[in-house]
Amino acid sequence: MAEKPEKKAETTNESKYPIDELSAHAEALFNVRPEVLVGALHGVNQRELTIDEVKKAVDQFLKRKAI
């Protein structure tokens, strides 16, 4: 019988960048000002994030209702 290849969990090898570096390039990467990026990442305990993680955080931040 032919053996079935084992399914390996997909791991992403995305690069992580320091928040300061992401903030410096916020307008080019996320089309927002650095101040918006700081607000979106307020409360995040990680010092390095992937671009996709930051994009999700910024999108959620911009969709929040103002109090």
CHARMM internal coordinates of N, CA and C (Angstrom, degrees):
IC EDIT
DIST 1 N 1 CA 1.4465
DIST 1 CA 1 C 1.5239
ANGL 1 N 1 CA 1 C 109.84
DIST 1 C 2 N 1.2800
ANGL 1 CA 1 C 2 N 114.04
DIHE 1 N 1 CA 1 C 2 N 145.22
DIST 2 N 2 CA 1.4628
ANGL 1 C 2 N 2 CA 118.98
DIHE 1 CA 1 C 2 N 2 CA 178.22
DIST 2 CA 2 C 1.5238
ANGL 2 N 2 CA 2 C 109.30
DIHE 1 C 2 N 2 CA 2 C -79.19
DIST 2 C 3 N 1.3080
ANGL 2 CA 2 C 3 N 114.82
DIHE 2 N 2 CA 2 C 3 N 138.02
DIST 3 N 3 CA 1.4574
ANGL 2 C 3 N 3 CA 119.18
DIHE 2 CA 2 C 3 N 3 CA 179.25
DIST 3 CA 3 C 1.5236
ANGL 3 N 3 CA 3 C 109.97
DIHE 2 C 3 N 3 CA 3 C -82.66
DIST 3 C 4 N 1.2966
ANGL 3 CA 3 C 4 N 115.25
DIHE 3 N 3 CA 3 C 4 N 140.48
DIST 4 N 4 CA 1.4634
ANGL 3 C 4 N 4 CA 120.28
DIHE 3 CA 3 C 4 N 4 CA 177.44
DIST 4 CA 4 C 1.5206
ANGL 4 N 4 CA 4 C 108.39
DIHE 3 C 4 N 4 CA 4 C -84.34
DIST 4 C 5 N 1.3089
ANGL 4 CA 4 C 5 N 116.70
DIHE 4 N 4 CA 4 C 5 N 134.38
DIST 5 N 5 CA 1.4674
ANGL 4 C 5 N 5 CA 117.88
DIHE 4 CA 4 C 5 N 5 CA 177.30
DIST 5 CA 5 C 1.5235
ANGL 5 N 5 CA 5 C 109.79
DIHE 4 C 5 N 5 CA 5 C -65.89
DIST 5 C 6 N 1.2991
ANGL 5 CA 5 C 6 N 115.45
DIHE 5 N 5 CA 5 C 6 N 140.63
DIST 6 N 6 CA 1.4579
ANGL 5 C 6 N 6 CA 120.04
DIHE 5 CA 5 C 6 N 6 CA 179.37
DIST 6 CA 6 C 1.5205
ANGL 6 N 6 CA 6 C 109.91
DIHE 5 C 6 N 6 CA 6 C -70.54
DIST 6 C 7 N 1.2919
ANGL 6 CA 6 C 7 N 115.04
DIHE 6 N 6 CA 6 C 7 N 139.25
DIST 7 N 7 CA 1.4641
ANGL 6 C 7 N 7 CA 119.44
DIHE 6 CA 6 C 7 N 7 CA 176.80
DIST 7 CA 7 C 1.5148
ANGL 7 N 7 CA 7 C 107.86
DIHE 6 C 7 N 7 CA 7 C -83.11
DIST 7 C 8 N 1.2878
ANGL 7 CA 7 C 8 N 115.67
DIHE 7 N 7 CA 7 C 8 N 122.96
DIST 8 N 8 CA 1.4571
ANGL 7 C 8 N 8 CA 120.96
DIHE 7 CA 7 C 8 N 8 CA 178.42
DIST 8 CA 8 C 1.5168
ANGL 8 N 8 CA 8 C 108.76
DIHE 7 C 8 N 8 CA 8 C -96.95
DIST 8 C 9 N 1.2780
ANGL 8 CA 8 C 9 N 114.93
DIHE 8 N 8 CA 8 C 9 N 143.59
DIST 9 N 9 CA 1.4584
ANGL 8 C 9 N 9 CA 119.53
DIHE 8 CA 8 C 9 N 9 CA 177.05
DIST 9 CA 9 C 1.5225
ANGL 9 N 9 CA 9 C 108.28
DIHE 8 C 9 N 9 CA 9 C -63.76
DIST 9 C 10 N 1.3140
ANGL 9 CA 9 C 10 N 114.25
DIHE 9 N 9 CA 9 C 10 N 134.23
DIST 10 N 10 CA 1.4651
ANGL 9 C 10 N 10 CA 118.44
DIHE 9 CA 9 C 10 N 10 CA -179.84
DIST 10 CA 10 C 1.5212
ANGL 10 N 10 CA 10 C 109.19
DIHE 9 C 10 N 10 CA 10 C -72.48
DIST 10 C 11 N 1.2822
ANGL 10 CA 10 C 11 N 115.03
DIHE 10 N 10 CA 10 C 11 N 127.71
DIST 11 N 11 CA 1.4569
ANGL 10 C 11 N 11 CA 119.83
DIHE 10 CA 10 C 11 N 11 CA 175.28
DIST 11 CA 11 C 1.5134
ANGL 11 N 11 CA 11 C 107.86
DIHE 10 C 11 N 11 CA 11 C -117.99
DIST 11 C 12 N 1.2911
ANGL 11 CA 11 C 12 N 114.40
DIHE 11 N 11 CA 11 C 12 N 137.05
DIST 12 N 12 CA 1.4558
ANGL 11 C 12 N 12 CA 118.29
DIHE 11 CA 11 C 12 N 12 CA 178.78
DIST 12 CA 12 C 1.5135
ANGL 12 N 12 CA 12 C 108.64
DIHE 11 C 12 N 12 CA 12 C -91.97
DIST 12 C 13 N 1.2814
ANGL 12 CA 12 C 13 N 115.32
DIHE 12 N 12 CA 12 C 13 N 135.91
DIST 13 N 13 CA 1.4561
ANGL 12 C 13 N 13 CA 121.03
DIHE 12 CA 12 C 13 N 13 CA 178.94
DIST 13 CA 13 C 1.5214
ANGL 13 N 13 CA 13 C 110.06
DIHE 12 C 13 N 13 CA 13 C -105.16
DIST 13 C 14 N 1.3238
ANGL 13 CA 13 C 14 N 115.47
DIHE 13 N 13 CA 13 C 14 N 39.67
DIST 14 N 14 CA 1.4541
ANGL 13 C 14 N 14 CA 119.28
DIHE 13 CA 13 C 14 N 14 CA -179.87
DIST 14 CA 14 C 1.5231
ANGL 14 N 14 CA 14 C 109.74
DIHE 13 C 14 N 14 CA 14 C -72.07
DIST 14 C 15 N 1.2809
ANGL 14 CA 14 C 15 N 114.96
DIHE 14 N 14 CA 14 C 15 N 144.02
DIST 15 N 15 CA 1.4638
ANGL 14 C 15 N 15 CA 120.19
DIHE 14 CA 14 C 15 N 15 CA 178.60
DIST 15 CA 15 C 1.5180
ANGL 15 N 15 CA 15 C 109.82
DIHE 14 C 15 N 15 CA 15 C -74.16
DIST 15 C 16 N 1.3143
ANGL 15 CA 15 C 16 N 115.39
DIHE 15 N 15 CA 15 C 16 N 144.00
DIST 16 N 16 CA 1.4604
ANGL 15 C 16 N 16 CA 121.14
DIHE 15 CA 15 C 16 N 16 CA 175.43
DIST 16 CA 16 C 1.5215
ANGL 16 N 16 CA 16 C 108.04
DIHE 15 C 16 N 16 CA 16 C -106.11
DIST 16 C 17 N 1.3216
ANGL 16 CA 16 C 17 N 114.96
DIHE 16 N 16 CA 16 C 17 N 142.45
DIST 17 N 17 CA 1.4565
ANGL 16 C 17 N 17 CA 121.09
DIHE 16 CA 16 C 17 N 17 CA -176.72
DIST 17 CA 17 C 1.5269
ANGL 17 N 17 CA 17 C 109.62
DIHE 16 C 17 N 17 CA 17 C -125.01
DIST 17 C 18 N 1.3217
ANGL 17 CA 17 C 18 N 117.32
DIHE 17 N 17 CA 17 C 18 N 148.23
DIST 18 N 18 CA 1.4689
ANGL 17 C 18 N 18 CA 120.28
DIHE 17 CA 17 C 18 N 18 CA 176.04
DIST 18 CA 18 C 1.5271
ANGL 18 N 18 CA 18 C 110.65
DIHE 17 C 18 N 18 CA 18 C -64.43
DIST 18 C 19 N 1.3084
ANGL 18 CA 18 C 19 N 115.84
DIHE 18 N 18 CA 18 C 19 N 147.46
DIST 19 N 19 CA 1.4608
ANGL 18 C 19 N 19 CA 120.69
DIHE 18 CA 18 C 19 N 19 CA -178.23
DIST 19 CA 19 C 1.5229
ANGL 19 N 19 CA 19 C 111.34
DIHE 18 C 19 N 19 CA 19 C -59.97
DIST 19 C 20 N 1.3234
ANGL 19 CA 19 C 20 N 117.68
DIHE 19 N 19 CA 19 C 20 N -35.95
DIST 20 N 20 CA 1.4700
ANGL 19 C 20 N 20 CA 120.45
DIHE 19 CA 19 C 20 N 20 CA 179.03
DIST 20 CA 20 C 1.5251
ANGL 20 N 20 CA 20 C 111.56
DIHE 19 C 20 N 20 CA 20 C -61.35
DIST 20 C 21 N 1.3177
ANGL 20 CA 20 C 21 N 116.40
DIHE 20 N 20 CA 20 C 21 N -41.02
DIST 21 N 21 CA 1.4636
ANGL 20 C 21 N 21 CA 120.70
DIHE 20 CA 20 C 21 N 21 CA 179.86
DIST 21 CA 21 C 1.5284
ANGL 21 N 21 CA 21 C 110.61
DIHE 20 C 21 N 21 CA 21 C -68.81
DIST 21 C 22 N 1.3241
ANGL 21 CA 21 C 22 N 116.96
DIHE 21 N 21 CA 21 C 22 N -40.58
DIST 22 N 22 CA 1.4643
ANGL 21 C 22 N 22 CA 120.54
DIHE 21 CA 21 C 22 N 22 CA 177.92
DIST 22 CA 22 C 1.5254
ANGL 22 N 22 CA 22 C 110.59
DIHE 21 C 22 N 22 CA 22 C -64.62
DIST 22 C 23 N 1.3123
ANGL 22 CA 22 C 23 N 116.42
DIHE 22 N 22 CA 22 C 23 N -39.16
DIST 23 N 23 CA 1.4577
ANGL 22 C 23 N 23 CA 120.84
DIHE 22 CA 22 C 23 N 23 CA 179.29
DIST 23 CA 23 C 1.5285
ANGL 23 N 23 CA 23 C 111.49
DIHE 22 C 23 N 23 CA 23 C -65.63
DIST 23 C 24 N 1.3148
ANGL 23 CA 23 C 24 N 116.33
DIHE 23 N 23 CA 23 C 24 N -37.71
DIST 24 N 24 CA 1.4637
ANGL 23 C 24 N 24 CA 120.64
DIHE 23 CA 23 C 24 N 24 CA 179.63
DIST 24 CA 24 C 1.5276
ANGL 24 N 24 CA 24 C 111.85
DIHE 23 C 24 N 24 CA 24 C -64.70
DIST 24 C 25 N 1.3156
ANGL 24 CA 24 C 25 N 116.99
DIHE 24 N 24 CA 24 C 25 N -26.52
DIST 25 N 25 CA 1.4668
ANGL 24 C 25 N 25 CA 121.65
DIHE 24 CA 24 C 25 N 25 CA -178.24
DIST 25 CA 25 C 1.5304
ANGL 25 N 25 CA 25 C 111.82
DIHE 24 C 25 N 25 CA 25 C -115.19
DIST 25 C 26 N 1.3287
ANGL 25 CA 25 C 26 N 116.77
DIHE 25 N 25 CA 25 C 26 N 25.38
DIST 26 N 26 CA 1.4615
ANGL 25 C 26 N 26 CA 121.72
DIHE 25 CA 25 C 26 N 26 CA -175.01
DIST 26 CA 26 C 1.5246
ANGL 26 N 26 CA 26 C 112.99
DIHE 25 C 26 N 26 CA 26 C -59.82
DIST 26 C 27 N 1.3184
ANGL 26 CA 26 C 27 N 116.92
DIHE 26 N 26 CA 26 C 27 N -41.56
DIST 27 N 27 CA 1.4658
ANGL 26 C 27 N 27 CA 119.55
DIHE 26 CA 26 C 27 N 27 CA -177.12
DIST 27 CA 27 C 1.5181
ANGL 27 N 27 CA 27 C 111.62
DIHE 26 C 27 N 27 CA 27 C -66.98
DIST 27 C 28 N 1.3114
ANGL 27 CA 27 C 28 N 117.57
DIHE 27 N 27 CA 27 C 28 N -39.28
DIST 28 N 28 CA 1.4639
ANGL 27 C 28 N 28 CA 121.09
DIHE 27 CA 27 C 28 N 28 CA -179.04
DIST 28 CA 28 C 1.5313
ANGL 28 N 28 CA 28 C 111.70
DIHE 27 C 28 N 28 CA 28 C -74.74
DIST 28 C 29 N 1.3219
ANGL 28 CA 28 C 29 N 116.71
DIHE 28 N 28 CA 28 C 29 N -38.73
DIST 29 N 29 CA 1.4637
ANGL 28 C 29 N 29 CA 119.95
DIHE 28 CA 28 C 29 N 29 CA -175.06
DIST 29 CA 29 C 1.5223
ANGL 29 N 29 CA 29 C 113.76
DIHE 28 C 29 N 29 CA 29 C -84.93
DIST 29 C 30 N 1.3416
ANGL 29 CA 29 C 30 N 116.60
DIHE 29 N 29 CA 29 C 30 N -40.50
DIST 30 N 30 CA 1.4589
ANGL 29 C 30 N 30 CA 120.22
DIHE 29 CA 29 C 30 N 30 CA -170.52
DIST 30 CA 30 C 1.5203
ANGL 30 N 30 CA 30 C 113.87
DIHE 29 C 30 N 30 CA 30 C -120.91
DIST 30 C 31 N 1.3215
ANGL 30 CA 30 C 31 N 117.06
DIHE 30 N 30 CA 30 C 31 N -0.72
DIST 31 N 31 CA 1.4616
ANGL 30 C 31 N 31 CA 122.85
DIHE 30 CA 30 C 31 N 31 CA 178.87
DIST 31 CA 31 C 1.5367
ANGL 31 N 31 CA 31 C 111.89
DIHE 30 C 31 N 31 CA 31 C 59.75
DIST 31 C 32 N 1.3289
ANGL 31 CA 31 C 32 N 115.76
DIHE 31 N 31 CA 31 C 32 N 35.10
DIST 32 N 32 CA 1.4641
ANGL 31 C 32 N 32 CA 121.63
DIHE 31 CA 31 C 32 N 32 CA 175.44
DIST 32 CA 32 C 1.5229
ANGL 32 N 32 CA 32 C 108.38
DIHE 31 C 32 N 32 CA 32 C -135.94
DIST 32 C 33 N 1.3163
ANGL 32 CA 32 C 33 N 115.97
DIHE 32 N 32 CA 32 C 33 N 160.00
DIST 33 N 33 CA 1.4647
ANGL 32 C 33 N 33 CA 120.23
DIHE 32 CA 32 C 33 N 33 CA 176.82
DIST 33 CA 33 C 1.5255
ANGL 33 N 33 CA 33 C 109.40
DIHE 32 C 33 N 33 CA 33 C -74.21
DIST 33 C 34 N 1.3073
ANGL 33 CA 33 C 34 N 117.30
DIHE 33 N 33 CA 33 C 34 N 156.92
DIST 34 N 34 CA 1.4702
ANGL 33 C 34 N 34 CA 120.41
DIHE 33 CA 33 C 34 N 34 CA -179.95
DIST 34 CA 34 C 1.5327
ANGL 34 N 34 CA 34 C 113.36
DIHE 33 C 34 N 34 CA 34 C -56.80
DIST 34 C 35 N 1.3358
ANGL 34 CA 34 C 35 N 116.85
DIHE 34 N 34 CA 34 C 35 N -31.52
DIST 35 N 35 CA 1.4575
ANGL 34 C 35 N 35 CA 120.54
DIHE 34 CA 34 C 35 N 35 CA 179.61
DIST 35 CA 35 C 1.5242
ANGL 35 N 35 CA 35 C 111.53
DIHE 34 C 35 N 35 CA 35 C -63.56
DIST 35 C 36 N 1.3234
ANGL 35 CA 35 C 36 N 116.16
DIHE 35 N 35 CA 35 C 36 N -36.65
DIST 36 N 36 CA 1.4625
ANGL 35 C 36 N 36 CA 120.86
DIHE 35 CA 35 C 36 N 36 CA 178.19
DIST 36 CA 36 C 1.5224
ANGL 36 N 36 CA 36 C 109.95
DIHE 35 C 36 N 36 CA 36 C -67.11
DIST 36 C 37 N 1.3099
ANGL 36 CA 36 C 37 N 116.12
DIHE 36 N 36 CA 36 C 37 N -40.81
DIST 37 N 37 CA 1.4655
ANGL 36 C 37 N 37 CA 120.43
DIHE 36 CA 36 C 37 N 37 CA 178.91
DIST 37 CA 37 C 1.5251
ANGL 37 N 37 CA 37 C 110.60
DIHE 36 C 37 N 37 CA 37 C -62.62
DIST 37 C 38 N 1.3187
ANGL 37 CA 37 C 38 N 116.91
DIHE 37 N 37 CA 37 C 38 N -42.00
DIST 38 N 38 CA 1.4634
ANGL 37 C 38 N 38 CA 120.69
DIHE 37 CA 37 C 38 N 38 CA 178.68
DIST 38 CA 38 C 1.5313
ANGL 38 N 38 CA 38 C 109.93
DIHE 37 C 38 N 38 CA 38 C -62.03
DIST 38 C 39 N 1.3171
ANGL 38 CA 38 C 39 N 116.89
DIHE 38 N 38 CA 38 C 39 N -42.45
DIST 39 N 39 CA 1.4663
ANGL 38 C 39 N 39 CA 120.32
DIHE 38 CA 38 C 39 N 39 CA 177.83
DIST 39 CA 39 C 1.5132
ANGL 39 N 39 CA 39 C 112.39
DIHE 38 C 39 N 39 CA 39 C -64.55
DIST 39 C 40 N 1.3203
ANGL 39 CA 39 C 40 N 116.66
DIHE 39 N 39 CA 39 C 40 N -40.57
DIST 40 N 40 CA 1.4643
ANGL 39 C 40 N 40 CA 121.05
DIHE 39 CA 39 C 40 N 40 CA -179.63
DIST 40 CA 40 C 1.5201
ANGL 40 N 40 CA 40 C 111.75
DIHE 39 C 40 N 40 CA 40 C -66.41
DIST 40 C 41 N 1.3221
ANGL 40 CA 40 C 41 N 116.80
DIHE 40 N 40 CA 40 C 41 N -32.04
DIST 41 N 41 CA 1.4640
ANGL 40 C 41 N 41 CA 120.60
DIHE 40 CA 40 C 41 N 41 CA -177.20
DIST 41 CA 41 C 1.5259
ANGL 41 N 41 CA 41 C 112.72
DIHE 40 C 41 N 41 CA 41 C -97.57
DIST 41 C 42 N 1.3285
ANGL 41 CA 41 C 42 N 117.02
DIHE 41 N 41 CA 41 C 42 N 5.81
DIST 42 N 42 CA 1.4638
ANGL 41 C 42 N 42 CA 120.23
DIHE 41 CA 41 C 42 N 42 CA 178.27
DIST 42 CA 42 C 1.5310
ANGL 42 N 42 CA 42 C 109.09
DIHE 41 C 42 N 42 CA 42 C -61.72
DIST 42 C 43 N 1.3012
ANGL 42 CA 42 C 43 N 116.17
DIHE 42 N 42 CA 42 C 43 N 127.46
DIST 43 N 43 CA 1.4584
ANGL 42 C 43 N 43 CA 120.70
DIHE 42 CA 42 C 43 N 43 CA 179.71
DIST 43 CA 43 C 1.5171
ANGL 43 N 43 CA 43 C 114.53
DIHE 42 C 43 N 43 CA 43 C 92.50
DIST 43 C 44 N 1.3192
ANGL 43 CA 43 C 44 N 117.30
DIHE 43 N 43 CA 43 C 44 N -5.52
DIST 44 N 44 CA 1.4652
ANGL 43 C 44 N 44 CA 120.76
DIHE 43 CA 43 C 44 N 44 CA 177.02
DIST 44 CA 44 C 1.5207
ANGL 44 N 44 CA 44 C 107.68
DIHE 43 C 44 N 44 CA 44 C -79.07
DIST 44 C 45 N 1.3165
ANGL 44 CA 44 C 45 N 116.40
DIHE 44 N 44 CA 44 C 45 N 128.61
DIST 45 N 45 CA 1.4624
ANGL 44 C 45 N 45 CA 120.63
DIHE 44 CA 44 C 45 N 45 CA -175.26
DIST 45 CA 45 C 1.5198
ANGL 45 N 45 CA 45 C 113.68
DIHE 44 C 45 N 45 CA 45 C -88.22
DIST 45 C 46 N 1.3129
ANGL 45 CA 45 C 46 N 117.62
DIHE 45 N 45 CA 45 C 46 N -10.79
DIST 46 N 46 CA 1.4582
ANGL 45 C 46 N 46 CA 120.49
DIHE 45 CA 45 C 46 N 46 CA -179.10
DIST 46 CA 46 C 1.5206
ANGL 46 N 46 CA 46 C 109.74
DIHE 45 C 46 N 46 CA 46 C -82.25
DIST 46 C 47 N 1.3260
ANGL 46 CA 46 C 47 N 115.84
DIHE 46 N 46 CA 46 C 47 N 146.45
DIST 47 N 47 CA 1.4671
ANGL 46 C 47 N 47 CA 120.41
DIHE 46 CA 46 C 47 N 47 CA 177.93
DIST 47 CA 47 C 1.5247
ANGL 47 N 47 CA 47 C 111.59
DIHE 46 C 47 N 47 CA 47 C -94.65
DIST 47 C 48 N 1.3241
ANGL 47 CA 47 C 48 N 117.25
DIHE 47 N 47 CA 47 C 48 N -20.01
DIST 48 N 48 CA 1.4618
ANGL 47 C 48 N 48 CA 121.73
DIHE 47 CA 47 C 48 N 48 CA 178.99
DIST 48 CA 48 C 1.5197
ANGL 48 N 48 CA 48 C 108.83
DIHE 47 C 48 N 48 CA 48 C -129.01
DIST 48 C 49 N 1.3338
ANGL 48 CA 48 C 49 N 115.90
DIHE 48 N 48 CA 48 C 49 N 136.20
DIST 49 N 49 CA 1.4585
ANGL 48 C 49 N 49 CA 122.04
DIHE 48 CA 48 C 49 N 49 CA -177.76
DIST 49 CA 49 C 1.5170
ANGL 49 N 49 CA 49 C 109.97
DIHE 48 C 49 N 49 CA 49 C -136.73
DIST 49 C 50 N 1.3310
ANGL 49 CA 49 C 50 N 115.49
DIHE 49 N 49 CA 49 C 50 N 158.17
DIST 50 N 50 CA 1.4572
ANGL 49 C 50 N 50 CA 119.75
DIHE 49 CA 49 C 50 N 50 CA 173.76
DIST 50 CA 50 C 1.5299
ANGL 50 N 50 CA 50 C 108.18
DIHE 49 C 50 N 50 CA 50 C -83.18
DIST 50 C 51 N 1.3000
ANGL 50 CA 50 C 51 N 115.83
DIHE 50 N 50 CA 50 C 51 N 163.76
DIST 51 N 51 CA 1.4653
ANGL 50 C 51 N 51 CA 120.38
DIHE 50 CA 50 C 51 N 51 CA 179.57
DIST 51 CA 51 C 1.5239
ANGL 51 N 51 CA 51 C 110.27
DIHE 50 C 51 N 51 CA 51 C -64.52
DIST 51 C 52 N 1.3374
ANGL 51 CA 51 C 52 N 117.58
DIHE 51 N 51 CA 51 C 52 N -38.99
DIST 52 N 52 CA 1.4650
ANGL 51 C 52 N 52 CA 120.43
DIHE 51 CA 51 C 52 N 52 CA 178.63
DIST 52 CA 52 C 1.5252
ANGL 52 N 52 CA 52 C 112.09
DIHE 51 C 52 N 52 CA 52 C -63.76
DIST 52 C 53 N 1.3224
ANGL 52 CA 52 C 53 N 117.36
DIHE 52 N 52 CA 52 C 53 N -39.57
DIST 53 N 53 CA 1.4651
ANGL 52 C 53 N 53 CA 120.74
DIHE 52 CA 52 C 53 N 53 CA 178.01
DIST 53 CA 53 C 1.5220
ANGL 53 N 53 CA 53 C 110.59
DIHE 52 C 53 N 53 CA 53 C -62.08
DIST 53 C 54 N 1.3108
ANGL 53 CA 53 C 54 N 116.60
DIHE 53 N 53 CA 53 C 54 N -40.98
DIST 54 N 54 CA 1.4643
ANGL 53 C 54 N 54 CA 120.69
DIHE 53 CA 53 C 54 N 54 CA -179.40
DIST 54 CA 54 C 1.5233
ANGL 54 N 54 CA 54 C 110.16
DIHE 53 C 54 N 54 CA 54 C -70.25
DIST 54 C 55 N 1.3295
ANGL 54 CA 54 C 55 N 117.66
DIHE 54 N 54 CA 54 C 55 N -40.65
DIST 55 N 55 CA 1.4675
ANGL 54 C 55 N 55 CA 120.35
DIHE 54 CA 54 C 55 N 55 CA 178.20
DIST 55 CA 55 C 1.5231
ANGL 55 N 55 CA 55 C 110.63
DIHE 54 C 55 N 55 CA 55 C -59.01
DIST 55 C 56 N 1.3269
ANGL 55 CA 55 C 56 N 117.32
DIHE 55 N 55 CA 55 C 56 N -43.14
DIST 56 N 56 CA 1.4651
ANGL 55 C 56 N 56 CA 120.86
DIHE 55 CA 55 C 56 N 56 CA 178.69
DIST 56 CA 56 C 1.5202
ANGL 56 N 56 CA 56 C 110.82
DIHE 55 C 56 N 56 CA 56 C -63.05
DIST 56 C 57 N 1.3231
ANGL 56 CA 56 C 57 N 116.74
DIHE 56 N 56 CA 56 C 57 N -43.23
DIST 57 N 57 CA 1.4647
ANGL 56 C 57 N 57 CA 120.99
DIHE 56 CA 56 C 57 N 57 CA -179.89
DIST 57 CA 57 C 1.5260
ANGL 57 N 57 CA 57 C 110.94
DIHE 56 C 57 N 57 CA 57 C -64.04
DIST 57 C 58 N 1.3259
ANGL 57 CA 57 C 58 N 117.35
DIHE 57 N 57 CA 57 C 58 N -41.79
DIST 58 N 58 CA 1.4678
ANGL 57 C 58 N 58 CA 121.29
DIHE 57 CA 57 C 58 N 58 CA 179.71
DIST 58 CA 58 C 1.5238
ANGL 58 N 58 CA 58 C 109.98
DIHE 57 C 58 N 58 CA 58 C -66.10
DIST 58 C 59 N 1.3249
ANGL 58 CA 58 C 59 N 117.90
DIHE 58 N 58 CA 58 C 59 N -44.10
DIST 59 N 59 CA 1.4654
ANGL 58 C 59 N 59 CA 120.80
DIHE 58 CA 58 C 59 N 59 CA 178.91
DIST 59 CA 59 C 1.5278
ANGL 59 N 59 CA 59 C 111.28
DIHE 58 C 59 N 59 CA 59 C -60.23
DIST 59 C 60 N 1.3253
ANGL 59 CA 59 C 60 N 117.05
DIHE 59 N 59 CA 59 C 60 N -44.64
DIST 60 N 60 CA 1.4627
ANGL 59 C 60 N 60 CA 120.65
DIHE 59 CA 59 C 60 N 60 CA 178.53
DIST 60 CA 60 C 1.5236
ANGL 60 N 60 CA 60 C 110.78
DIHE 59 C 60 N 60 CA 60 C -64.02
DIST 60 C 61 N 1.3204
ANGL 60 CA 60 C 61 N 116.50
DIHE 60 N 60 CA 60 C 61 N -40.13
DIST 61 N 61 CA 1.4624
ANGL 60 C 61 N 61 CA 121.38
DIHE 60 CA 60 C 61 N 61 CA -179.81
DIST 61 CA 61 C 1.5255
ANGL 61 N 61 CA 61 C 110.85
DIHE 60 C 61 N 61 CA 61 C -63.41
DIST 61 C 62 N 1.3152
ANGL 61 CA 61 C 62 N 117.22
DIHE 61 N 61 CA 61 C 62 N -43.24
DIST 62 N 62 CA 1.4632
ANGL 61 C 62 N 62 CA 120.68
DIHE 61 CA 61 C 62 N 62 CA -178.05
DIST 62 CA 62 C 1.5247
ANGL 62 N 62 CA 62 C 112.37
DIHE 61 C 62 N 62 CA 62 C -71.48
DIST 62 C 63 N 1.3177
ANGL 62 CA 62 C 63 N 117.81
DIHE 62 N 62 CA 62 C 63 N -23.17
DIST 63 N 63 CA 1.4661
ANGL 62 C 63 N 63 CA 121.47
DIHE 62 CA 62 C 63 N 63 CA -179.58
DIST 63 CA 63 C 1.5267
ANGL 63 N 63 CA 63 C 113.01
DIHE 62 C 63 N 63 CA 63 C -88.96
DIST 63 C 64 N 1.3341
ANGL 63 CA 63 C 64 N 117.31
DIHE 63 N 63 CA 63 C 64 N -8.20
DIST 64 N 64 CA 1.4643
ANGL 63 C 64 N 64 CA 120.52
DIHE 63 CA 63 C 64 N 64 CA 179.72
DIST 64 CA 64 C 1.5175
ANGL 64 N 64 CA 64 C 110.41
DIHE 63 C 64 N 64 CA 64 C -66.62
DIST 64 C 65 N 1.3093
ANGL 64 CA 64 C 65 N 114.35
DIHE 64 N 64 CA 64 C 65 N 149.83
DIST 65 N 65 CA 1.4582
ANGL 64 C 65 N 65 CA 119.48
DIHE 64 CA 64 C 65 N 65 CA 176.03
DIST 65 CA 65 C 1.5198
ANGL 65 N 65 CA 65 C 109.09
DIHE 64 C 65 N 65 CA 65 C -84.43
DIST 65 C 66 N 1.3001
ANGL 65 CA 65 C 66 N 115.59
DIHE 65 N 65 CA 65 C 66 N 141.36
DIST 66 N 66 CA 1.4702
ANGL 65 C 66 N 66 CA 120.70
DIHE 65 CA 65 C 66 N 66 CA 176.90
DIST 66 CA 66 C 1.5215
ANGL 66 N 66 CA 66 C 108.85
DIHE 65 C 66 N 66 CA 66 C -76.42
DIST 66 C 67 N 1.2938
ANGL 66 CA 66 C 67 N 115.23
DIHE 66 N 66 CA 66 C 67 N 144.28
DIST 67 N 67 CA 1.4725
ANGL 66 C 67 N 67 CA 119.55
DIHE 66 CA 66 C 67 N 67 CA -178.91
DIST 67 CA 67 C 1.5069
ANGL 67 N 67 CA 67 C 109.31
DIHE 66 C 67 N 67 CA 67 C -90.23
END
COOR INIT
IC SEED 1 N 1 CA 1 C
IC BUILD
